[in-house]
Amino acid sequence: ELARRLQPDVALLDIAMPQLNGIDATARIVEDCPNTRVVILSMHTSAAYVTAAVRAGALGYVVKDAAVDELSEALHAAAEARSFVSPLVSGHLVQELRRPQDSAAAAWSALSSRQREVLQLIAEGHSTKAIGEQLHISPKTVETHRAELMRRLNIFDVAGLTRFALREGLISGQG
C-alpha cells in the first residue's frame, strides 16, 4: 500500500514481515509500481531465498550481516536499474540455479501468491475468520485455500503448516 501511494524509486524490504512476506510483497510492488525497484535485506543466506526474491522481481539482495557498503552499493545499483547480490550468497545462488528443484521447493514455487498469504497468516496464528477479513475473502474461501495448501504440501495439520512456513522463512521464529 505504501509503495502504491508513495511510488518510491527504491523499496527496501525484509523477507520475514507480518501479514505479507517480502517475496510476495516484492512481486506485488513490481506489478503495481513498475518504476519502483526492490532490494531485499535479509538474515537468510540460503540460495533458495535469494532465488525466490530475484524471481519475484528484486534487483538486489543484501545479507544483514554484510558491510554497510554492500547495502549502499545495492541501493545505488537498484536506483540505476542494475542488480546486486551480496558476495556471501552469490556463489550459492549460482549453485542453486544449476540444481534441479527438490519436491519441497517445487511445491513451494507451485503455490500462488494468495496461497502463500493464507499460509503465512495461518502460521502466524490468525483464525479463519480473521484471515478472511484481512484478505477480503469469505471464511469458506480461506478453508478452501487451507485444504489446497495441505494437499499440495502433503501436510495435514496447522502445526505442520507452521513448521513449513518457519523452515521456508515465511515467518520468523522470533516473538
C-alpha positions as CSV (number, residue, x, y, z in Angstrom):
1,E,0.0,0.0,0.0
2,L,2.8,2.4,0.9
3,A,4.6,1.7,-2.4
4,R,1.5,2.3,-4.4
5,R,0.8,5.6,-2.5
6,L,4.4,6.9,-2.4
7,Q,5.8,5.5,-5.6
8,P,9.4,5.3,-4.4
9,D,12.3,4.8,-6.7
10,V,13.7,2.0,-4.5
11,A,12.0,0.0,-1.8
12,L,14.0,-1.9,0.9
13,L,12.2,-5.0,2.3
14,D,12.9,-7.9,4.6
15,I,11.7,-11.4,3.8
16,A,10.1,-12.1,7.2
17,M,7.4,-9.4,7.6
18,P,4.0,-9.6,9.3
19,Q,0.9,-10.1,7.1
20,L,2.7,-10.3,3.7
21,N,6.2,-11.7,3.4
22,G,8.9,-9.8,1.5
23,I,8.9,-12.1,-1.5
24,D,5.2,-11.7,-2.2
25,A,5.4,-8.0,-1.4
26,T,8.2,-7.7,-4.0
27,A,6.0,-9.4,-6.6
28,R,3.1,-7.0,-5.9
29,I,5.3,-3.9,-5.8
30,V,6.9,-4.9,-9.1
31,E,3.5,-5.4,-10.7
32,D,1.7,-2.4,-9.2
33,C,4.7,0.1,-9.3
34,P,6.8,-0.8,-12.3
35,N,9.1,2.2,-11.7
36,T,9.9,1.0,-8.1
37,R,12.9,-1.2,-7.7
38,V,13.2,-3.6,-4.8
39,V,16.2,-4.5,-2.7
40,I,15.8,-7.3,-0.1
41,L,17.8,-7.0,3.2
42,S,17.6,-10.3,5.0
43,M,19.2,-12.6,7.6
44,H,18.6,-15.5,5.2
45,T,21.7,-16.6,3.3
46,S,20.1,-19.6,1.6
47,A,20.2,-19.5,-2.1
48,A,16.6,-20.6,-2.2
49,Y,15.6,-17.2,-0.6
50,V,17.8,-15.3,-3.0
51,T,16.4,-17.2,-6.0
52,A,12.8,-16.6,-4.8
53,A,13.5,-12.9,-4.3
54,V,15.0,-12.5,-7.7
55,R,12.2,-14.4,-9.4
56,A,9.7,-12.2,-7.6
57,G,11.4,-9.1,-9.2
58,A,14.0,-7.9,-6.6
59,L,17.1,-6.3,-8.2
60,G,19.1,-6.6,-5.0
61,Y,19.7,-8.9,-2.2
62,V,21.8,-8.0,0.8
63,V,22.6,-10.1,3.8
64,K,22.0,-8.3,7.1
65,D,25.5,-9.3,8.4
66,A,27.1,-7.6,5.3
67,A,29.1,-4.5,5.5
68,V,27.2,-1.2,5.3
69,D,28.9,-0.5,2.0
70,E,27.1,-3.5,0.5
71,L,23.7,-2.1,1.3
72,S,24.7,1.3,-0.1
73,E,26.0,-0.4,-3.2
74,A,22.8,-2.4,-3.6
75,L,20.6,0.7,-3.2
76,H,22.6,2.7,-5.7
77,A,22.6,-0.2,-8.2
78,A,18.8,-0.6,-7.9
79,A,18.3,3.1,-8.4
80,E,20.2,2.7,-11.7
81,A,18.2,-0.4,-12.6
82,R,21.3,-2.7,-12.0
83,S,21.4,-5.9,-9.9
84,F,23.4,-6.5,-6.8
85,V,23.7,-9.7,-4.7
86,S,25.8,-9.9,-1.6
87,P,29.0,-11.8,-2.4
88,L,28.3,-14.0,0.6
89,V,25.4,-15.6,-1.3
90,S,26.3,-15.2,-4.9
91,G,28.2,-18.5,-5.2
92,H,25.4,-20.4,-3.5
93,L,22.9,-18.7,-5.9
94,V,24.7,-20.0,-8.9
95,Q,24.7,-23.5,-7.5
96,E,21.0,-23.3,-6.6
97,L,20.1,-22.2,-10.1
98,R,22.1,-25.1,-11.6
99,R,20.5,-27.7,-9.3
100,P,17.2,-29.4,-10.1
101,Q,14.4,-28.4,-7.7
102,D,13.6,-30.8,-4.8
103,S,10.0,-31.7,-4.1
104,A,9.6,-29.1,-1.3
105,A,11.0,-26.3,-3.4
106,A,8.8,-27.4,-6.3
107,A,5.7,-27.4,-4.1
108,W,6.6,-24.0,-2.7
109,S,7.1,-22.5,-6.1
110,A,3.8,-24.0,-7.3
111,L,1.8,-22.1,-4.6
112,S,0.0,-19.0,-5.7
113,S,0.7,-15.7,-4.0
114,R,-2.7,-15.9,-2.4
115,Q,-1.9,-19.4,-1.1
116,R,1.4,-18.1,0.4
117,E,-0.5,-15.2,2.0
118,V,-3.0,-17.6,3.6
119,L,-0.2,-20.0,4.7
120,Q,1.6,-17.1,6.3
121,L,-1.5,-15.9,8.2
122,I,-2.3,-19.4,9.3
123,A,1.3,-19.9,10.6
124,E,1.1,-16.5,12.4
125,G,-1.9,-17.9,14.3
126,H,-4.8,-16.0,12.7
127,S,-8.2,-17.6,12.7
128,T,-10.1,-18.4,9.6
129,K,-12.5,-15.5,10.1
130,A,-9.6,-13.1,10.7
131,I,-7.8,-14.3,7.6
132,G,-10.9,-13.8,5.6
133,E,-11.5,-10.3,6.9
134,Q,-7.8,-9.3,6.3
135,L,-7.8,-10.7,2.7
136,H,-11.4,-9.7,1.9
137,I,-12.4,-13.2,1.2
138,S,-15.0,-15.5,2.8
139,P,-14.2,-17.9,5.5
140,K,-15.2,-20.7,3.1
141,T,-12.6,-19.5,0.6
142,V,-9.9,-19.4,3.4
143,E,-10.8,-23.1,4.2
144,T,-10.6,-24.0,0.5
145,H,-7.1,-22.4,0.4
146,R,-6.1,-24.2,3.6
147,A,-7.2,-27.6,2.2
148,E,-5.4,-26.9,-1.1
149,L,-2.2,-25.9,0.8
150,M,-2.4,-29.1,2.8
151,R,-2.9,-31.2,-0.4
152,R,-0.1,-29.6,-2.3
153,L,2.4,-29.6,0.5
154,N,1.3,-33.1,1.8
155,I,1.0,-31.6,5.3
156,F,-2.3,-32.2,7.1
157,D,-2.3,-30.1,10.2
158,V,-1.8,-26.5,11.2
159,A,1.3,-27.3,13.3
160,G,2.9,-28.8,10.2
161,L,2.0,-25.8,8.0
162,T,3.5,-23.6,10.7
163,R,6.8,-25.6,10.7
164,F,6.9,-25.5,6.9
165,A,6.4,-21.7,7.0
166,L,9.2,-21.3,9.6
167,R,11.5,-23.6,7.6
168,E,10.8,-21.6,4.4
169,G,11.3,-18.3,6.1
170,L,7.7,-17.2,5.5
171,I,7.5,-16.3,9.2
172,S,10.3,-15.8,11.8
173,G,10.7,-17.8,14.9
174,Q,11.2,-14.6,16.9
175,G,8.3,-13.4,19.1
